[in-house]
Amino acid sequence: MKPRPTRLCIYPKDIQRITGKSERYSRNLMQRIRTSLGKQPHHPVTWLELATYLNLPPDQIRELILD
C-alpha cells in the first residue's frame, strides 16, 4: 500500500478542523503567524510553523491535515 502524501502548506480549513474555531479566526491566525515569522502575505504557512506557534505536538497536526 502506498503511503499517503502529506501537504506542507496549511489552509484556513485545516486550522478550523484543528482548533474548532471559525474560518475568520483561522485566516486571522494565519496572518498572525506570518507576521510573527516576518513572512509576506503571499508566503504560505507550513503545518510545522502552526504547531510551533500553537505549542501543539507536530505529529497531531500532521495527522489532522492528511486528506
GIDATA-V625502 format. One record per residue. N is the residue number from 0. RES is the residue in one small letter. OMEGA is omega in whole degrees, -180 to 180 (none if undefined). Layout:
BEGIN
n = <N,N>
res = <RES,RES>
omega = <OMEGA,OMEGA>
END
This chain:
BEGIN
n = <0,1,2,3,4,5,6,7,8,9,10,11,12,13,14,15,16,17,18,19,20,21,22,23,24,25,26,27,28,29,30,31,32,33,34,35,36,37,38,39,40,41,42,43,44,45,46,47,48,49,50,51,52,53,54,55,56,57,58,59,60,61,62,63,64,65,66>
res = <m,k,p,r,p,t,r,l,c,i,y,p,k,d,i,q,r,i,t,g,k,s,e,r,y,s,r,n,l,m,q,r,i,r,t,s,l,g,k,q,p,h,h,p,v,t,w,l,e,l,a,t,y,l,n,l,p,p,d,q,i,r,e,l,i,l,d>
omega = <-179,175,-179,178,178,176,176,-177,177,180,180,179,177,180,176,-179,-177,-174,-177,-180,-177,178,179,176,-178,178,179,178,177,179,178,178,179,-179,-178,179,-180,179,175,-176,-178,179,-179,175,-180,-180,179,176,177,-180,179,-178,-179,-179,178,178,-179,-179,179,178,-177,179,-175,-180,176,179,none>
END
